[in-house]
């Protein structure tokens, strides 16, 4: 049987122990591994592996010893409870061994859980699980997690479901990060909030979220717009050490100040793109700076961009630093 969408997500969260087999496949190995981990834990419980109720093997193992899966399915465990025979990287080469084990499967035997890469519709292994009414086949795509999946990850980390801007920020993180990194971030967030009964805030999330180069550039520009010369200088040094070029900083800086100009001028829809905290930072900066100073800052940045693209021999990062200091000082006046 083949499942997809919300039906697949619900089944993987609580698989039927009375079914003979479960195939989870997809191009993203991390996504497949996380879904398999959750399904196996639901089948045998958190102590299943420690109680030796989980047998592990690979598709390569089955090619060397086709009877290994059958033996694992029929084996009697020392501890009572449901058992799982897990085949990693199964592939079509393991299809015959899996078919033999399924043919002799009886209620009370170990559930066969197999994982594989991206299988075509013509795959022998995929057809085996999809055609057997006692089995379930689930394809894992690279789609961002939906609300139910995000809620499940929050519950797993022991975090309450946030509301408002914090909920939007969590959803943005789920889209931006790969599943493993998203799960680790929620675990760090749970530790950050340990013993803190206050609702989850955007600031809490920002404190533990991984910082990409793009996010560091955004932070640098925000500090410049806020008049923070010292903070901007530190971030610029870090970006330079990471190999960031001056042009790669000045272009988003110009874009940012153009957004501020649109906000200050009151253009409809201005400043609504990006994460919530970036929208708030832009709105505050636009109110604080006003049109005249934003236009002066844009003139400095555009002039610097032209200079960086010219045949000048001046050090590019020094040119950028001078321009950012001028803009930060301009932004810091009367604050």
C-alpha positions as CSV (number, residue, x, y, z in Angstrom):
1,X,0.0,0.0,0.0
2,X,1.2,3.5,-0.9
3,X,0.7,6.5,1.4
4,X,1.4,10.1,0.7
5,X,0.8,13.6,2.3
6,X,-0.9,13.8,5.6
7,X,-1.8,10.1,5.6
8,X,1.9,9.2,5.3
9,X,2.9,11.7,8.1
10,X,0.3,10.3,10.5
11,X,1.3,6.7,9.7
12,X,5.0,7.3,10.2
13,X,4.2,9.0,13.6
14,X,2.2,5.9,14.7
15,X,2.8,2.9,12.4
16,X,0.6,-0.2,12.7
17,X,2.6,-3.0,14.5
18,X,0.3,-5.5,12.8
19,X,1.6,-4.8,9.4
20,X,4.5,-6.8,8.0
21,X,6.6,-4.1,6.5
22,X,7.3,-0.4,6.0
23,X,9.4,1.1,3.2
24,X,10.6,4.7,3.5
25,X,12.5,6.1,0.5
26,X,13.6,9.4,-0.9
27,X,16.6,11.4,-2.3
28,X,17.3,13.2,1.0
29,X,19.0,10.7,3.3
30,X,18.6,12.9,6.4
31,X,14.9,13.3,5.9
32,X,14.5,9.5,5.3
33,X,16.6,8.7,8.4
34,X,14.6,11.0,10.7
35,X,11.3,9.5,9.5
36,X,12.7,6.0,10.0
37,X,13.9,6.9,13.5
38,X,10.5,8.2,14.5
39,X,8.7,5.1,13.0
40,X,11.0,2.6,14.7
41,X,10.7,4.4,18.0
42,X,6.9,4.3,17.7
43,X,7.0,0.6,17.0
44,X,9.4,-0.7,19.7
45,X,9.4,2.2,22.2
46,X,12.4,4.2,23.5
47,X,14.0,1.1,25.1
48,X,13.6,-1.2,22.2
49,X,17.1,-1.0,20.9
50,X,18.6,-1.4,24.4
51,X,16.4,-4.5,24.9
52,X,17.8,-6.0,21.7
53,X,14.4,-5.8,19.9
54,X,15.9,-4.0,16.9
55,X,18.0,-6.0,14.4
56,X,20.0,-3.9,11.9
57,X,21.5,-4.8,8.6
58,X,22.2,-3.2,5.2
59,X,21.2,-4.0,1.7
60,X,24.8,-5.1,1.1
61,X,24.5,-7.6,4.0
62,X,21.5,-9.1,2.4
63,X,23.3,-9.5,-0.9
64,X,26.0,-11.5,0.9
65,X,23.5,-13.4,3.1
66,X,20.0,-13.4,1.7
67,X,18.6,-15.4,4.7
68,X,19.8,-12.9,7.3
69,X,16.5,-10.9,7.1
70,X,14.3,-14.0,7.4
71,X,16.3,-15.1,10.5
72,X,15.9,-11.7,12.1
73,X,12.2,-11.6,11.4
74,X,11.7,-15.0,13.0
75,X,14.1,-14.7,15.9
76,X,12.8,-14.8,19.4
77,X,14.0,-11.9,21.6
78,X,15.2,-12.2,25.1
79,X,13.0,-9.3,26.2
80,X,9.3,-9.3,25.5
81,X,7.7,-6.8,23.2
82,X,7.4,-5.9,19.5
83,X,10.5,-6.3,17.3
84,X,11.8,-4.6,14.2
85,X,14.2,-5.9,11.5
86,X,15.7,-2.8,9.9
87,X,17.3,-2.8,6.5
88,X,19.3,0.3,5.6
89,X,20.0,1.3,2.0
90,X,17.9,-1.6,0.8
91,X,17.7,-0.9,-2.9
92,X,16.5,-3.3,-5.6
93,X,19.4,-5.6,-4.9
94,X,17.8,-6.6,-1.6
95,X,14.3,-7.0,-3.1
96,X,14.5,-10.8,-3.4
97,X,15.6,-11.3,0.2
98,X,12.9,-8.9,1.4
99,X,10.3,-10.7,-0.7
100,X,11.3,-14.1,0.8
101,X,11.0,-12.7,4.4
102,X,7.6,-11.1,3.6
103,X,6.3,-14.4,2.1
104,X,6.9,-16.2,5.4
105,X,5.9,-13.4,7.7
106,X,3.3,-14.1,10.3
107,X,1.7,-12.0,13.0
108,X,4.1,-11.7,16.0
109,X,7.1,-11.7,13.8
110,X,9.4,-8.6,13.6
111,X,8.1,-5.8,11.5
112,X,10.4,-5.2,8.4
113,X,11.4,-1.5,8.1
114,X,13.5,-0.7,5.0
115,X,15.0,2.5,3.8
116,X,16.3,3.4,0.4
117,X,17.2,6.3,-1.8
118,X,15.1,7.8,-4.6
119,X,13.3,4.8,-6.1
120,X,11.6,5.0,-9.5
121,X,8.0,3.8,-10.0
122,X,9.5,0.8,-11.8
123,X,11.7,-0.2,-8.8
124,X,11.3,-3.8,-7.8
125,X,11.6,-3.0,-4.1
126,X,9.0,-0.2,-4.3
127,X,6.6,-2.4,-6.2
128,X,7.0,-5.1,-3.7
129,X,5.8,-2.9,-0.8
130,X,3.2,-1.0,-2.7
131,X,1.5,-4.2,-4.0
132,X,1.4,-6.0,-0.6
133,X,-1.7,-5.0,1.4
134,X,0.3,-5.9,4.6
135,X,2.9,-3.3,3.8
136,X,3.2,0.5,3.5
137,X,5.5,2.4,1.2
138,X,6.1,6.1,1.8
139,X,8.1,8.5,-0.4
140,X,9.8,11.4,1.4
141,X,10.1,14.5,-0.7
142,X,12.2,17.6,-0.1
143,X,9.1,19.7,0.7
144,X,9.3,22.0,3.7
145,X,7.6,20.6,6.8
146,X,3.9,21.4,7.3
147,X,2.2,22.7,10.5
148,X,1.6,19.2,11.8
149,X,5.3,18.2,11.3
150,X,6.5,21.4,13.0
151,X,4.2,20.8,15.9
152,X,5.5,17.2,16.2
153,X,9.1,18.4,16.3
154,X,8.2,21.1,18.9
155,X,6.5,18.4,21.1
156,X,9.5,16.1,20.7
157,X,11.8,18.9,22.0
158,X,9.4,19.6,24.8
159,X,8.5,23.1,23.6
160,X,5.0,24.5,23.6
161,X,3.5,25.7,20.4
162,X,4.4,29.4,20.0
163,X,2.0,32.1,18.8
164,X,2.3,35.2,16.7
165,X,5.7,36.4,15.5
166,X,7.5,33.5,17.3
167,X,5.3,30.9,15.4
168,X,6.2,32.7,12.1
169,X,9.9,32.6,13.0
170,X,9.8,28.9,13.8
171,X,8.1,28.2,10.5
172,X,10.7,30.3,8.7
173,X,13.5,28.3,10.4
174,X,11.8,25.0,9.3
175,X,11.9,26.2,5.7
176,X,15.4,27.5,5.8
177,X,17.2,24.6,7.7
178,X,17.5,21.0,6.8
179,X,15.5,18.6,9.0
180,X,18.4,17.5,11.2
181,X,19.6,21.1,11.8
182,X,16.0,22.2,12.5
183,X,15.7,19.4,15.1
184,X,19.0,20.3,16.7
185,X,18.0,24.0,16.9
186,X,14.7,23.1,18.7
187,X,16.7,21.0,21.2
188,X,19.0,24.0,21.9
189,X,16.0,26.2,22.2
190,X,14.4,23.8,24.8
191,X,17.7,24.0,26.8
192,X,17.6,27.8,26.5
193,X,14.1,27.9,27.8
194,X,14.6,25.3,30.6
195,X,13.0,26.6,33.7
196,X,11.6,29.7,32.0
197,X,7.8,29.7,32.0
198,X,7.5,32.8,29.8
199,X,6.1,32.2,26.3
200,X,8.6,31.7,23.5
201,X,9.7,34.9,21.8
202,X,11.5,35.9,18.6
203,X,14.5,37.0,20.7
204,X,14.7,33.5,22.3
205,X,14.8,31.9,18.8
206,X,17.4,34.4,17.5
207,X,19.6,33.5,20.5
208,X,20.0,29.9,19.4
209,X,19.3,29.9,15.7
210,X,22.3,29.0,13.5
211,X,23.8,32.1,11.8
212,X,24.5,31.8,8.1
213,X,26.8,34.2,6.2
214,X,23.6,35.8,4.8
215,X,22.2,36.3,8.3
216,X,25.6,37.8,9.4
217,X,25.4,40.3,6.5
218,X,21.9,41.2,7.5
219,X,23.0,41.8,11.1
220,X,25.9,44.0,9.9
221,X,23.6,46.2,7.8
222,X,21.1,46.4,10.7
223,X,23.9,47.6,13.0
224,X,25.0,50.2,10.5
225,X,21.5,51.5,10.1
226,X,21.2,51.7,13.9
227,X,24.4,53.7,14.2
228,X,26.4,51.0,15.9
229,X,29.9,51.6,14.6
230,X,31.7,49.3,17.0
231,X,29.4,46.3,16.4
232,X,29.4,46.8,12.7
233,X,33.2,46.9,12.6
234,X,33.4,43.6,14.5
235,X,31.0,41.8,12.2
236,X,32.8,43.2,9.1
237,X,36.0,41.7,10.4
238,X,34.3,38.3,10.8
239,X,32.8,38.4,7.3
240,X,36.2,39.3,5.8
241,X,37.8,36.4,7.6
242,X,35.1,34.1,6.1
243,X,36.1,35.3,2.6
244,X,33.2,37.7,2.0
245,X,34.0,40.4,-0.6
246,X,33.2,44.0,-0.3
247,X,30.8,44.0,-3.3
248,X,28.8,41.1,-1.7
249,X,28.2,43.4,1.3
250,X,27.5,46.7,-0.4
251,X,24.9,45.3,-2.8
252,X,22.6,44.1,0.0
253,X,23.3,47.3,2.0
254,X,22.0,49.4,-1.0
255,X,19.0,47.1,-1.3
256,X,18.3,47.5,2.5
257,X,18.5,51.3,2.4
258,X,16.2,51.4,-0.6
259,X,13.7,49.4,1.4
260,X,14.1,51.9,4.2
261,X,13.5,54.7,1.7
262,X,10.3,53.1,0.5
263,X,9.1,52.6,4.1
264,X,10.0,56.2,5.1
265,X,8.1,57.5,1.9
266,X,5.1,55.4,2.9
267,X,4.9,53.3,-0.2
268,X,2.2,50.6,0.0
269,X,3.5,47.1,0.8
270,X,7.1,48.4,1.6
271,X,9.2,46.4,4.0
272,X,7.0,43.3,4.2
273,X,9.5,40.8,2.9
274,X,11.7,38.5,5.0
275,X,11.5,37.2,8.5
276,X,9.4,39.1,11.1
277,X,12.4,40.4,13.0
278,X,13.9,41.9,9.9
279,X,10.6,43.6,9.1
280,X,10.6,45.1,12.6
281,X,14.2,46.3,12.3
282,X,13.5,48.0,9.0
283,X,10.5,49.7,10.3
284,X,12.3,51.0,13.4
285,X,15.3,52.2,11.3
286,X,13.1,54.0,8.7
287,X,11.2,55.9,11.5
288,X,14.5,56.8,13.2
289,X,16.4,57.9,10.1
290,X,13.9,59.8,8.0
291,X,14.0,60.4,4.3
292,X,16.9,62.9,4.3
293,X,19.4,60.7,6.1
294,X,18.3,57.6,4.2
295,X,19.0,59.4,0.9
296,X,22.4,60.6,2.1
297,X,23.3,57.0,3.2
298,X,22.2,55.7,-0.2
299,X,24.4,58.3,-1.9
300,X,27.4,57.1,0.1
301,X,26.7,53.4,-0.6
302,X,26.1,53.9,-4.4
303,X,29.3,55.9,-4.7
304,X,31.2,53.2,-2.9
305,X,29.7,50.5,-5.1
306,X,30.8,52.4,-8.2
307,X,34.3,52.8,-6.7
308,X,34.6,49.1,-6.0
309,X,33.7,48.2,-9.6
310,X,36.2,50.7,-11.0
311,X,39.9,50.2,-11.7
312,X,40.9,51.7,-8.4
313,X,43.9,50.2,-6.5
314,X,42.4,51.1,-3.1
315,X,41.8,48.1,-0.9
316,X,38.2,47.1,-1.4
317,X,37.4,46.2,2.3
318,X,38.9,49.4,3.5
319,X,36.7,51.3,1.1
320,X,33.7,49.4,2.3
321,X,34.6,49.9,6.0
322,X,35.0,53.7,5.5
323,X,31.6,53.9,3.8
324,X,29.9,51.8,6.5
325,X,31.4,54.0,9.2
326,X,30.2,57.2,7.5
327,X,26.7,55.7,7.2
328,X,26.7,54.5,10.8
329,X,27.8,58.0,12.0
330,X,25.1,59.5,9.9
331,X,22.5,57.1,11.4
332,X,23.8,57.7,14.9
333,X,23.3,61.5,14.8
334,X,20.7,62.8,17.3
335,X,20.0,59.4,18.8
